[in-house]
Amino acid sequence: MLQYLALAAILFAIGVFGVLTRRNAIGILMSLELMFNAANINLVVFNKYIGPDNLIGQIFALFVVVIAAAEAVVGLAIVLLLYRNWRGIDVDHINIMKW
Amino acid sequence: MLEHAYFIPFYPLIAFLVIIFFTRWKEKLSAGIAISMILLAFVHSVFVLIAMLGRHGHPLELSMPFIEHPALKLELGMWIDGLTAVMLMVVTIVSACVHIYSLGYMHNDPRWSRYFSYLCLFTFSMLGLVIANNFFMIFIFWELVGLTSYLLIGFWFEKKSASDAGKKAFITTRIGDLGFIVGLLILTFYVGTLNYQEVFAKVQSGAISGGLLAAAGIFIFCGAVGKSAQFPLHVWLPDAMEGPTPVSALIHAATMVAAGVYLVARGMTLFAGSATASMVIASIGLITSFMAATIALTQNDIKRVLAYSTVSQLGYMIMALGLYGVDLAHGHHTAGYVAGTFHLMTHAFFKALLFLGAGSVIHAVHTNDINFMGGLSRKMKTTTITFFIASLSIAGIFPLSGFWSKDEIVASTTGHPFFMVVTLLIAFMTAFYMFRLCFLTFTGEPRDKERFDHAHESPKTMTGPLTVLAFLAIFAGWVGLPWLHHGFSSFVYHDVVHHAGPNYVLMIVSTIVAVSGIGLAYAVYYKKAISADALADRFKLLYKISFNKWYIDEIYDAVIIKPLLGFTKVLWWFDANIIDGLVNLMGWLTVKWADLKMWFDKYIIDGIVNGLGYICMAGSWAVKFMQSGSLQFYALMVMAAAIGIMLYRVTSIGFYFYLIGLVIVALLSVLVKMTRSDRVDAEPNIEG
């Protein structure tokens, strides 16, 4: 079980790193997907090892996949609009919502 | 008619109201209303007199309660007895004569209607005063008389001397009225009623006596002193000559000054209850009479001589009434009461005649100064004859009315030798100054040719009343002939009827006195056998005292008016400097205190508020850089927070790590952002 959890943790850390460091908005979205999947792995693993009789964890993971797809749609729509307005998707440039 | 005698005062009141409110612009109509109403009052008075004669002077009282309380009873009512009936006659006759006379005297006056309305109000006040049945009512009408006399004396108010005289009359009589009201308060307090008969009953039953009664009597007498121009409040009457002459006649004969004598006669039981009060009254009367007579000797203003003559005669009446009170207090009934009221009546007629005659003279020569007259008998027959009749009457020559009444006054001094001597001396002086006036005015050569040439007899409206009054001046006294047992004395009786039989010795003595006074005047001013100037030089001091009216006005000026003015100046200074200074100081202090508070508000309170604001601004300035707008920075913060929370759960230092980390991150972000602020941010391209 530890191996799975470690995998999830590594995957999550990679996702975080990606979110924090990528300049490309698409890249950030992709890193976010990694973090979702890390969480999914955790859900499935805990379901398997702690309460294999019910399927709450797995069903939850399925929900997450669906919601993530919806989130990706929204995120990509935002990115598309960003591109249209800024002619670029470098998040360093997109800081108009500051003080 | 008798039961409705209370209506008599209302006739002139109605005339007054109608004139003032409706007919002011129609002068002839106004005068007509006034005269017809007065004549109505006169006719009614005649009926009342006849009815009273039928009752042999048995009094009638009608009253309407006004306030009924054990401690105080006030009422409106009328009390008719012989004295009232006589006074009603006197007032209405003289008033009617004055009204008619004024038609001629006041012609072309711009305030003609107002003049007649005032005369009516004056007559109303006096009639009300006469008919009243209690001291409360008499006081009301008393004040009304004072008001109207003020209005009439100052009628020609454009003249400063006239308006001053009006004020003087009002204020001087007001001093007496203060005494009157104090007396009334004493009565209300100790007797509880002001009705004449009830007060008298209480006095006779001894409910109020001794010093208290004397005080009440003397205080009430103060009112009479003011109104009847007795020493020391006589100063207003000579000045009141500034009013129109018919008004002077009215004031001097029938109304104003008669009110005081009437009050003393009416309140006789009260005054007689105290020998002290009566003695005060008699003494004041004597002093006044003597002083006024001496002053009248040397005056050159025709009206002023008559004014002092009035004061002197009023003193006579007051003295006679006072002596009656003294005798009554000692248990004797003497002639004084009858003498006083009798003289009041006869004097009213001949003094009105004298004043109206003087008015006629003034109308002709347009001056009051007898130095500019002389020889007028050639031009003014009626005036001269009537004036001489009145003078003979006031001098006390048989058988004119003044003879009988003066005789009674002299008779009333029986038992008081000093009073008798002075009274005879006054009678002598009266005869002298009256005939000095007559001779200087009507006989001899005219001293002012121009004025003499323009002089003419007055119109019928003026000589008519003169004739009527001349008849009265002759015959009115006959109702009190000493041979009549049911004459005046039994009609106006007071207490017990006292009838003095004829006293031939007194008659002869007083006639000798009067004739010698006239003879001296004849010698000095007609024959010029004795030079008046030489006499004046001979008795220079006496002449000066007399000519300057005993310096009473000057004394008042020096003793009362000057110190009063000085005192008011001191008070003014005190007001202007001390009081105002204090007020201004308080104001200055308040302003300064407000300044101080303003400074405190501005710098301390506002400073705190603004300081808090600045602190907030500074703090927020430092913190605002955390909101960088950078998505990844926010994510980093979230991560840091999550890590911090996890560390906190695992170790105890996590919380501090979290805080320190937060601060470090904030500072870092500030630094980062400030160093990168040179970077050109992408401009939003808003195209849709």
Interface residues (C-beta under 8 A of the other chain):
Chain A: V16 V19 L20 T21 I28 R84 N85 W86 R87 G88 V91 D92 H93 I94 N95 I96 M97 K98 W99
Chain B: K624 F625 Q627 S628 G629 S630 L631 Q632 A635 L636 M639 D681 A682 P684 N685 I686 E687
